[in-house]
Amino acid sequence: MSIENLKVNDPFADDVGDTKPKDYVHIRIQQRNGRKTLTTVQGLSKDYSPKALLKAFKKIYACNGTIIEDKELGEVIQLQGDHRLKVMEFLTDRDKDRMGKFALPKDSIKIHGF
């Protein structure tokens, strides 16, 4: 009798065949105090202007926001309130004049939070 299950693949390990790791745009929600929340957007490529996106987000969603410089993460857009799904729709919208040809594919965006 031999044991065949010694070469178990780790389901959480990165795919070895993929030569380039996929860059994702992460949209997260963070709890502030009480019921107040922050929506953060990070991982946008250099093709996008964070200032222009922040200005559009603030106008469309009627909220306040800022851009935070982080050494590891780069520029992170912070918005007051929970706007995760709206931001994802905005970034993937190909039909409207908002993003046009610069729209991101949905599989390159990850939404985190409760």
Residue pairs with C-beta under 8 A, 6 or more apart in sequence:
14 21
22 108
23 43
23 45
23 108
24 43
24 108
24 109
24 110
25 41
25 42
25 43
25 44
25 91
25 104
25 108
25 109
25 110
26 40
26 41
26 42
26 43
26 110
26 112
27 39
27 40
27 41
27 84
27 87
27 88
27 109
27 110
27 111
27 112
28 39
28 40
28 42
28 84
28 111
28 112
28 113
29 37
29 38
29 39
29 40
29 82
29 84
29 112
29 113
29 114
30 37
30 38
30 39
30 40
31 37
32 38
36 80
37 80
37 81
37 82
38 78
38 79
38 80
38 81
39 78
39 79
39 80
39 81
39 82
39 83
39 84
39 87
40 76
40 77
40 78
40 79
41 53
41 76
41 77
41 79
41 87
42 70
42 73
42 74
42 75
42 76
42 77
43 73
43 74
44 50
44 53
44 75
44 77
47 102
48 102
50 67
50 75
50 77
51 67
53 77
54 65
54 66
54 67
54 77
56 90
56 98
57 63
57 65
57 77
57 79
57 83
57 87
57 90
58 64
58 65
58 79
60 86
60 90
61 79
61 81
61 83
61 86
63 79
63 80
63 81
63 83
64 79
64 80
65 77
65 78
65 79
65 80
66 77
66 78
67 75
67 76
67 77
67 78
68 75
68 76
68 77
68 78
69 75
69 76
70 76
79 87
82 113
84 111
84 113
85 111
88 106
88 109
88 111
90 98
90 99
91 99
91 103
91 104
91 109
92 99
92 103
92 104
92 105
92 106
92 109
93 99
93 103
94 100
94 101
94 103
